[in-house]
Amino acid sequence: MPSETVICERLAAGDGDAFTWLYEHYQPKLFLFVFPLTGFSRQDTDEVVQDIFVKLWLRKETLVTVQSLQAYLFMMAKNRLYDLRMAAARQSKARDVLALQQDDAHTDVQEKVQFNEYHEIARKAIAGLTPQRRRIFLLRNESGLSLDDIAMELHISKFAVKKQLYEAVRDVKTYLKKHAGLDAALLALLFTSLK
């Protein structure tokens, strides 16, 4: 059996037979070392071991400085396993972030669609008011006029405006509860969005 120094020198010179000997000698040892560290995954173990020998061949010129070939190979295995774990952790984190973003985007779209549906139902509720109530409701909620301003514009008393507005809001809320099942908080939000 040639010494590790001779094998490394021959390998550094590009000797394929030296590489074959090295592979046949160290592959079973590396497999037994790596196998439990991959969670007993034969596929992952084969991949790690193959990567080590590919890198070893690509770095063959540097092997003349290696003191212990076995220690060098086992260190390469540890580094490769660490790289794989880090890559798996990054992928897992990226998947989690992506899933969260997709959930958020889906929720945003769902909320916008639902809000638009409620807004359309609210518009139908307003359209169903008597002409006078609808006008008072819109002047208050869309134009933002005060009760005094509405009374002056329609030439009616402030009390009449207040009464008609109260009736209009009650009718709209009743319609929304019946057709959209909305609670008071959502109703308030819809009313502010109608402005």
trRosetta pair geometry for C-beta under 8 A, 3 or more apart (Angstrom, degrees):
i j d omega theta_ij theta_ji phi_ij phi_ji
2 6 4.4 -108 176 83 112 130
2 7 5.4 136 103 -55 118 85
2 10 7.8 6 145 2 161 139
2 18 7.9 -66 71 -122 154 90
2 21 7.3 50 34 137 117 160
3 6 4.8 97 58 6 80 101
3 7 7.0 -144 97 -4 42 87
4 7 5.5 -54 -146 39 35 114
4 8 6.1 36 155 -21 68 106
4 66 7.8 -98 152 106 115 105
4 68 7.1 20 129 -141 170 39
4 69 4.5 -156 -153 -4 122 119
4 70 7.9 -89 -103 -15 143 80
5 8 5.9 -54 -147 36 27 110
5 9 6.4 27 154 -18 63 107
6 9 5.7 -56 -148 37 30 110
6 10 6.2 27 155 -15 66 107
7 10 5.9 -58 -146 40 28 107
7 11 6.0 28 155 -19 65 111
7 18 5.3 157 -153 -163 66 104
7 21 6.6 -123 -125 90 116 123
7 22 5.9 132 177 -74 128 103
7 69 6.9 -15 83 -62 127 162
8 11 5.6 -54 -141 40 28 112
8 12 6.1 33 156 -23 63 106
8 63 4.1 -149 -155 139 94 106
8 64 5.7 152 137 -92 109 40
8 66 5.7 -158 -122 52 148 109
8 69 6.4 -154 -65 -79 108 115
9 12 5.7 -51 -146 34 28 113
9 13 6.6 23 153 -15 61 107
9 64 6.0 67 -94 -107 64 94
10 13 5.7 -61 -154 39 32 110
10 15 3.9 -40 166 32 91 148
10 17 7.6 -55 154 74 135 86
10 18 3.7 162 107 -67 117 152
11 14 7.7 69 180 -57 33 13
11 15 6.0 -82 -81 51 33 89
11 18 4.5 -134 -64 115 72 128
11 19 5.8 113 -122 -69 97 74
11 22 6.5 27 -81 -27 137 149
11 56 7.9 -39 175 155 142 97
11 60 4.9 -130 147 -154 89 108
11 63 5.5 -9 87 63 120 157
12 60 5.3 180 -102 148 41 81
12 61 5.2 90 -153 -123 86 36
12 62 7.6 -173 -113 29 107 21
12 63 5.1 -148 -65 55 97 97
12 64 5.0 3 -54 -44 164 97
14 60 6.9 117 -82 105 50 150
15 18 4.0 66 95 5 113 113
15 19 6.9 171 98 -12 62 81
16 19 5.5 -53 -151 35 39 113
16 20 6.3 42 150 -22 69 102
17 20 5.5 -50 -148 35 35 114
17 21 6.4 37 152 -19 66 102
18 21 5.8 -51 -149 35 32 111
18 22 6.3 34 151 -21 64 107
19 22 5.5 -55 -148 37 32 114
19 23 6.2 34 153 -22 66 105
19 53 8.0 106 -174 -170 99 101
19 56 7.9 149 -135 113 96 110
19 57 6.1 43 -132 -99 138 100
19 60 7.6 -52 -84 -104 111 134
20 23 5.7 -53 -146 35 29 112
20 24 6.3 23 158 -13 65 109
21 24 6.0 -61 -147 41 28 106
21 25 6.0 21 158 -17 65 116
22 25 5.9 -64 -144 40 24 108
22 26 5.9 -14 172 12 65 117
22 56 7.5 -151 130 142 141 146
22 69 7.4 -107 -137 174 110 144
23 26 6.9 -75 -132 50 18 85
23 27 5.3 28 176 -40 63 116
23 53 5.8 53 -107 -132 99 141
24 27 6.5 -29 -112 17 17 113
25 29 7.8 -7 141 3 58 118
26 29 5.4 -64 -155 45 52 113
26 30 5.7 51 151 -23 83 106
26 69 7.4 -108 -74 134 146 108
26 70 6.9 -164 -118 -106 115 72
26 73 5.5 -80 179 -159 144 177
27 30 5.8 -58 -144 39 29 109
27 31 6.2 34 157 -25 65 106
27 49 6.2 82 -147 178 78 130
27 53 7.3 -4 -90 -60 96 136
28 31 5.5 -52 -146 33 32 115
28 32 6.5 29 157 -16 65 105
29 32 6.0 -57 -151 37 30 107
29 33 6.4 27 152 -18 64 110
29 70 7.2 -44 122 -138 154 104
29 73 8.0 77 93 103 114 138
30 33 5.6 -59 -148 39 33 112
30 34 5.9 19 161 -11 71 114
30 49 5.0 131 115 -120 123 101
30 52 6.4 -145 -161 64 153 158
30 73 6.0 -90 -83 152 117 119
30 74 7.4 -154 -108 -88 78 62
30 77 5.8 -172 -150 -77 97 138
31 34 6.2 -63 -139 43 25 101
31 35 5.9 39 163 -42 64 108
31 45 6.0 75 -147 160 71 121
31 46 7.9 17 -117 -83 102 54
31 49 5.7 -5 -78 -75 72 152
32 35 6.1 -37 -133 14 24 119
33 37 7.3 -3 145 1 61 123
33 74 6.2 -97 177 -122 166 95
33 77 6.1 67 107 123 124 165
34 37 5.5 -80 -157 48 42 110
34 38 6.0 31 156 -20 82 110
34 45 4.9 141 109 -138 109 85
34 48 5.0 -173 -164 89 148 139
34 49 6.1 -155 30 -58 155 90
34 77 5.4 -119 -77 -164 105 124
34 81 6.8 -167 -137 -69 90 120
35 38 6.3 -66 -151 34 26 103
35 40 6.1 35 164 -116 84 51
35 41 8.0 -169 -152 52 59 43
35 42 7.4 6 -129 -96 98 53
35 45 4.7 16 -94 -106 62 150
36 39 7.9 50 -177 -73 38 12
36 40 6.2 7 -111 -65 46 75
37 81 5.4 -22 137 -134 129 154
38 41 4.4 -99 134 44 110 94
38 44 3.9 177 -168 99 136 124
38 45 5.0 -148 26 -61 149 76
38 48 6.7 -151 -68 -9 130 138
38 81 7.2 -122 -72 -122 77 106
39 44 7.5 47 46 46 88 150
41 44 3.8 49 96 20 123 111
41 45 6.1 166 89 -16 63 85
42 45 5.6 -58 -145 39 29 113
42 46 6.2 32 157 -20 66 105
43 46 5.9 -53 -149 35 27 110
43 47 6.4 28 153 -19 62 107
44 47 5.6 -55 -149 36 32 114
44 48 6.3 32 154 -20 67 104
44 84 7.3 113 -162 -179 111 158
45 48 5.9 -54 -147 35 31 109
45 49 6.3 26 157 -15 65 109
46 49 5.9 -59 -145 41 28 108
46 50 6.1 27 158 -18 66 110
47 50 5.9 -58 -146 38 26 109
47 51 6.3 30 155 -22 63 107
48 51 5.7 -56 -151 34 29 113
48 52 6.5 32 152 -24 64 103
48 77 6.4 71 156 -142 117 79
48 80 5.1 138 -149 119 91 132
48 81 6.3 23 -130 -71 143 76
48 84 7.0 -66 -89 -30 106 148
49 52 5.7 -51 -153 29 33 114
49 53 6.8 23 155 -11 65 104
49 77 7.6 6 -91 -109 59 107
50 53 6.1 -61 -151 40 33 104
50 54 6.2 34 153 -20 68 107
51 54 5.7 -56 -146 37 31 111
51 55 6.2 27 157 -15 66 108
51 80 5.6 144 96 -138 132 142
52 55 6.0 -60 -150 40 27 107
52 56 6.1 32 150 -25 64 108
52 73 6.3 75 171 -157 133 81
52 76 4.9 116 -135 120 99 125
52 77 5.8 -12 -84 -75 143 72
52 80 6.2 -99 -68 -21 87 153
53 56 5.2 -46 -141 33 35 118
53 57 6.5 37 157 -19 64 100
54 57 6.0 -55 -154 35 30 108
54 58 6.4 26 151 -15 65 108
55 58 5.6 -56 -144 40 34 110
55 59 6.0 10 161 0 69 113
55 76 6.5 180 84 -158 135 132
56 59 6.3 -70 -141 51 24 94
56 60 6.8 62 150 -77 60 73
56 63 7.6 53 -167 -76 81 126
56 73 7.2 2 -84 -104 134 88
56 76 7.2 -28 -65 -98 92 177
57 60 5.6 -7 -156 -45 35 112
59 62 4.9 -40 172 33 92 116
59 63 7.0 115 120 -45 83 84
60 63 5.6 -35 -162 -3 45 121
61 64 7.5 -33 173 -1 44 103
62 65 6.2 -47 177 29 67 108
62 66 7.6 82 127 -38 74 96
63 66 5.1 -35 -159 5 59 123
63 69 7.6 31 -161 -107 109 96
63 72 7.8 125 -129 134 82 167
66 69 5.8 79 128 -85 134 60
66 72 4.8 -19 -148 -58 128 154
67 71 7.5 -12 80 53 89 130
67 72 8.0 149 50 -47 60 108
68 71 3.8 53 94 17 119 113
68 72 6.3 170 91 -17 61 85
69 72 5.4 -55 -147 36 32 116
69 73 6.3 31 156 -19 67 105
70 73 5.8 -54 -147 36 30 109
70 74 6.3 25 156 -15 65 108
71 74 5.8 -57 -145 40 30 108
71 75 6.2 34 154 -21 65 106
72 75 5.8 -55 -149 35 28 111
72 76 6.5 31 150 -20 62 104
73 76 5.5 -51 -151 34 33 114
73 77 6.5 37 149 -22 64 103
74 77 5.4 -47 -150 32 36 116
74 78 6.6 40 151 -20 65 100
75 78 5.6 -48 -148 34 35 111
75 79 6.4 34 153 -17 65 105
76 79 5.8 -57 -148 39 31 111
76 80 6.2 31 154 -20 66 107
77 80 5.7 -55 -145 37 30 110
77 81 6.3 29 156 -18 65 106
78 81 5.8 -57 -148 37 29 110
78 82 6.3 32 153 -21 64 107
79 82 5.6 -54 -149 35 31 114
79 83 6.4 34 152 -21 65 104
80 83 5.6 -51 -149 34 33 113
80 84 6.4 33 152 -19 64 104
81 84 5.6 -53 -149 36 33 112
81 85 6.4 33 153 -19 65 104
82 85 5.8 -54 -149 35 31 111
82 86 6.3 29 154 -17 65 107
83 86 5.8 -57 -148 38 30 110
83 87 6.2 30 154 -19 65 108
84 87 5.7 -54 -145 38 30 111
84 88 6.2 31 155 -20 65 106
85 88 5.7 -55 -148 37 30 111
85 89 6.3 31 153 -20 65 105
86 89 5.6 -53 -147 35 31 112
86 90 6.4 32 153 -18 64 104
87 90 5.7 -53 -148 37 31 111
87 91 6.3 32 153 -19 65 106
88 91 5.7 -54 -146 38 31 111
88 92 6.2 33 154 -21 65 106
89 92 5.7 -53 -147 36 30 112
89 93 6.3 29 154 -17 64 106
90 93 5.8 -55 -146 38 30 109
90 94 6.1 31 154 -20 65 108
91 94 5.6 -54 -144 38 30 112
91 95 6.3 33 154 -21 65 104
92 95 5.7 -52 -149 34 30 111
92 96 6.4 31 152 -20 64 105
93 96 5.6 -53 -149 35 33 113
93 97 6.3 32 153 -18 66 105
94 97 5.7 -52 -146 37 31 110
94 98 6.1 31 154 -19 65 108
95 98 5.7 -56 -145 40 29 111
95 99 6.1 31 156 -21 65 107
96 99 5.8 -54 -146 36 28 110
96 100 6.3 28 154 -19 63 107
97 100 5.7 -57 -150 37 29 112
97 101 6.3 28 153 -18 65 107
98 101 5.7 -54 -146 38 31 110
98 102 6.2 30 155 -19 65 106
99 102 5.7 -54 -146 38 30 110
99 103 6.3 33 153 -20 64 105
100 103 5.6 -52 -147 35 30 112
100 104 6.3 30 153 -18 64 106
101 104 5.6 -53 -146 38 32 112
101 105 6.1 31 154 -19 66 106
102 105 5.6 -52 -142 38 31 110
102 106 6.0 32 156 -20 65 107
103 106 5.7 -55 -146 38 27 110
103 107 6.1 28 154 -19 64 108
104 107 5.7 -56 -146 38 29 111
104 108 6.2 32 154 -21 65 105
105 108 5.6 -51 -147 35 31 113
105 109 6.3 28 155 -17 64 105
106 109 5.9 -55 -148 38 30 109
106 110 6.1 31 153 -20 65 110
107 110 5.5 -55 -144 39 29 113
107 111 6.1 30 156 -20 66 107
108 111 5.8 -56 -146 36 27 109
108 112 6.3 25 156 -18 63 107
109 112 5.8 -56 -148 37 30 110
109 113 6.3 29 154 -18 65 106
110 113 5.9 -56 -149 37 29 110
110 114 6.2 25 155 -16 64 109
111 114 5.7 -57 -144 41 30 110
111 115 6.0 30 156 -21 66 108
112 115 5.7 -53 -142 38 29 110
112 116 6.3 30 156 -19 63 106
113 116 5.8 -56 -150 36 29 110
113 117 6.5 31 151 -20 63 104
114 117 5.6 -52 -151 34 33 113
114 118 6.4 31 152 -16 66 105
115 118 5.6 -54 -148 38 33 110
115 119 6.1 38 151 -24 66 106
115 193 7.9 168 179 -91 112 177
116 119 5.4 -50 -143 35 32 115
116 120 6.4 35 154 -21 64 102
117 120 5.8 -54 -152 34 31 111
117 121 6.6 30 150 -18 64 104
117 180 7.6 154 124 -122 93 112
118 121 5.6 -52 -149 36 35 112
118 122 6.3 39 150 -22 66 103
118 176 7.5 51 -162 -147 88 108
118 180 5.3 96 -120 -156 81 150
118 182 6.5 95 -141 -75 123 132
118 186 6.9 -87 -163 168 158 119
118 190 5.9 -113 138 -93 112 128
119 122 5.5 -51 -150 34 32 115
119 123 6.6 37 149 -22 63 101
119 190 6.4 -172 -95 -139 62 97
119 193 6.5 -80 -106 110 112 134
119 194 7.7 170 -144 -78 88 80
120 123 5.5 -47 -150 31 35 114
120 124 6.7 36 149 -19 63 101
121 124 5.6 -52 -153 34 35 113
121 125 6.5 41 147 -23 65 102
121 175 7.6 -179 161 135 91 97
121 176 6.2 113 124 -117 114 72
121 179 5.2 -175 -158 111 125 121
121 180 4.7 146 96 -55 165 123
122 125 5.4 -50 -150 32 35 115
122 126 6.5 34 152 -18 66 102
122 172 6.8 42 -151 -171 75 111
122 176 6.2 17 -91 -90 74 117
122 180 8.0 -22 -50 -11 72 155
122 190 4.9 -175 -75 170 153 131
122 191 7.9 -155 -154 -72 141 52
122 194 6.4 -122 135 -74 137 124
123 126 5.8 -53 -150 36 32 110
123 127 6.3 34 151 -21 65 106
124 127 5.5 -53 -146 36 33 113
124 128 6.5 34 153 -23 64 106
124 175 7.4 -154 101 160 87 135
124 179 7.6 -71 81 102 130 169
125 128 5.8 -60 -155 32 30 112
125 129 7.6 46 146 -38 59 90
125 171 7.2 162 178 126 95 80
125 172 4.4 101 138 -137 127 70
125 175 3.6 157 -120 91 107 144
125 176 5.8 -34 -59 -50 158 80
125 179 7.5 -162 -67 37 103 134
126 129 5.9 -34 -166 -1 42 115
126 134 6.0 105 172 -133 76 91
126 137 6.2 -157 -137 109 99 142
126 138 7.1 96 -175 -66 130 93
126 172 6.1 20 -73 -105 65 119
126 194 7.6 146 -54 -149 149 145
127 134 7.2 49 -119 -121 24 137
128 171 7.4 -146 98 153 101 120
128 175 6.5 148 55 -101 141 152
129 133 4.2 -122 175 94 117 110
129 134 4.0 156 80 -64 115 82
129 137 6.3 117 16 6 176 144
129 168 5.4 27 -131 -131 143 91
129 171 5.9 126 -100 92 87 144
129 172 7.2 -25 -62 -60 115 90
130 133 4.7 80 54 14 84 106
130 134 6.7 -156 83 -10 37 89
131 134 5.8 -58 -144 37 26 112
131 135 6.3 26 159 -20 63 107
132 135 5.9 -56 -150 34 28 110
132 136 6.5 24 155 -14 64 107
132 154 7.9 96 -149 -156 89 142
132 164 6.1 -87 131 -148 102 142
133 136 5.8 -56 -146 40 32 109
133 137 6.0 34 154 -21 67 109
133 164 5.2 -150 -102 -179 71 93
133 165 7.8 164 -148 -86 74 30
133 167 5.9 -89 -117 94 130 104
133 168 4.0 170 179 -81 102 103
133 171 7.1 50 149 28 152 144
134 137 5.7 -56 -145 38 28 113
134 138 6.2 22 159 -14 65 109
134 168 7.1 167 -73 -130 33 125
135 138 6.0 -59 -145 40 27 106
135 139 6.2 28 156 -20 64 108
135 154 7.2 127 118 -93 128 127
136 139 5.8 -55 -144 37 28 111
136 140 6.3 22 158 -14 63 110
136 150 5.9 79 -137 -176 78 140
136 154 7.2 -27 -83 -38 89 159
136 161 5.9 179 -140 -149 126 74
136 164 4.7 94 29 112 167 121
136 165 5.2 -120 140 -73 120 78
136 168 6.2 -174 80 -19 104 152
137 140 6.0 -65 -152 40 25 107
137 141 5.9 -9 166 9 66 117
137 165 6.5 148 -84 -128 61 69
137 168 4.1 -144 -66 154 117 149
137 169 7.2 165 -116 -59 106 64
137 172 7.2 131 -144 -37 149 137
138 141 6.3 -66 -125 53 27 90
138 142 4.7 -14 -169 21 71 121
138 143 6.8 63 139 -7 69 96
139 142 7.3 -33 -80 53 12 84
139 143 4.9 -31 -150 40 48 127
139 145 4.8 -31 162 34 92 128
139 149 7.8 -158 163 106 117 99
139 150 4.9 127 113 -108 138 105
139 153 6.9 -168 -141 66 151 148
140 143 7.4 26 -16 54 10 83
140 144 7.5 42 -179 -112 32 16
140 145 6.1 -81 -91 61 43 78
140 147 7.6 21 -104 -79 113 62
140 150 6.4 -19 -64 -62 84 145
140 165 5.8 68 -25 -125 161 127
141 144 7.7 5 180 -70 10 49
141 191 6.1 -99 -133 -170 129 81
141 194 5.0 9 150 100 124 113
141 195 5.5 -115 171 -83 63 73
142 194 6.3 -75 -73 144 81 82
142 195 5.8 180 -109 -138 34 40
144 195 6.2 64 -67 -157 94 113
145 149 4.0 -127 -171 91 103 126
145 150 5.0 128 112 -56 126 82
145 153 7.2 -34 -165 -2 163 139
146 149 4.7 98 51 5 76 102
146 150 7.1 -141 93 -4 41 86
147 150 5.8 -54 -148 37 33 111
147 151 6.3 36 153 -22 65 106
147 158 5.2 75 139 -153 108 93
147 161 5.1 150 -161 104 83 133
147 162 5.9 23 -144 -68 139 84
147 165 7.4 -96 -108 -5 98 153
148 151 5.7 -54 -149 35 30 113
148 152 6.4 29 154 -18 65 105
148 158 6.0 -16 -92 -99 57 119
149 152 5.8 -54 -150 36 31 110
149 153 6.3 28 154 -18 66 108
150 153 5.8 -57 -146 38 31 109
150 154 6.1 4 164 3 68 114
150 161 4.8 127 99 -141 118 140
150 165 7.9 84 96 -59 167 124
151 154 6.5 -71 -140 51 22 93
151 155 7.9 85 166 -91 54 5
151 156 5.7 -107 -143 79 68 63
151 157 6.0 -24 -145 164 123 17
151 158 4.5 -55 -59 -77 155 59
151 160 7.3 119 -117 57 94 92
151 161 4.8 -100 -70 -24 83 137
152 155 7.5 19 -175 -74 28 45
154 161 7.1 142 48 -87 133 102
156 160 4.3 -89 156 80 117 140
156 161 6.2 144 92 -51 108 81
157 160 4.6 102 58 2 81 100
157 161 7.1 -140 100 -4 47 84
158 161 5.5 -50 -151 34 37 114
158 162 6.2 39 150 -22 67 105
159 162 5.6 -53 -147 36 30 114
159 163 6.3 30 154 -18 65 107
160 163 5.8 -54 -146 38 30 111
160 164 6.1 27 156 -16 65 109
161 164 6.0 -60 -146 41 27 107
161 165 6.0 26 156 -20 65 111
162 165 5.8 -56 -144 38 26 111
162 166 6.3 30 155 -22 62 107
163 166 5.7 -53 -149 34 28 113
163 167 6.5 26 153 -16 63 106
164 167 5.7 -55 -149 38 32 111
164 168 6.2 34 151 -23 65 107
165 168 5.5 -52 -144 35 32 113
165 169 6.3 30 157 -17 65 104
166 169 6.0 -55 -148 37 27 108
166 170 6.3 28 153 -18 62 109
167 170 5.7 -57 -148 38 29 113
167 171 6.3 30 155 -20 65 107
168 171 5.8 -56 -148 36 29 110
168 172 6.3 26 155 -16 65 107
169 172 5.8 -55 -145 38 31 109
169 173 6.1 30 156 -18 66 108
169 191 7.9 21 -130 -109 100 139
170 173 5.9 -56 -146 38 28 110
170 174 6.3 29 155 -20 63 108
171 174 5.7 -55 -147 36 29 112
171 175 6.3 30 154 -20 64 107
172 175 5.7 -55 -149 36 31 113
172 176 6.2 28 155 -17 66 108
173 176 5.7 -57 -145 39 30 110
173 177 6.2 30 157 -19 66 106
173 187 5.7 36 -118 -147 89 150
174 177 5.9 -54 -146 36 28 110
174 178 6.3 23 156 -16 62 111
175 178 5.9 -63 -150 40 27 109
175 179 5.9 -8 166 9 67 116
176 179 6.4 -68 -128 53 25 88
176 180 5.0 -35 -168 39 68 115
176 182 4.8 -36 151 37 109 124
176 187 5.9 134 96 -105 153 100
176 190 7.2 174 -126 61 152 161
177 180 7.4 -50 -85 58 11 72
177 181 6.7 46 -162 -114 46 25
177 182 6.2 -101 -87 53 51 69
182 186 4.3 -120 -161 88 105 125
182 187 5.3 130 126 -58 123 80
182 190 7.2 -8 -167 -10 165 138
183 186 5.6 91 55 17 66 100
183 187 7.0 -122 106 -8 33 95
184 187 5.5 -57 -146 36 32 115
184 188 6.4 35 157 -22 67 103
185 188 5.9 -53 -154 32 30 111
185 189 6.6 29 149 -17 63 106
186 189 5.4 -53 -148 37 37 114
186 190 6.3 38 153 -20 68 103
187 190 5.7 -54 -148 36 31 110
187 191 6.4 32 153 -20 65 105
188 191 5.7 -54 -149 34 31 111
188 192 6.6 27 155 -15 65 104
189 192 6.0 -57 -150 37 31 106
189 193 6.4 27 153 -17 65 108
190 193 5.6 -59 -147 39 33 109
190 194 6.4 40 153 -30 65 103
191 194 5.7 -50 -152 24 33 116
191 195 7.7 47 149 -34 57 90
192 195 6.0 -36 -169 3 43 116
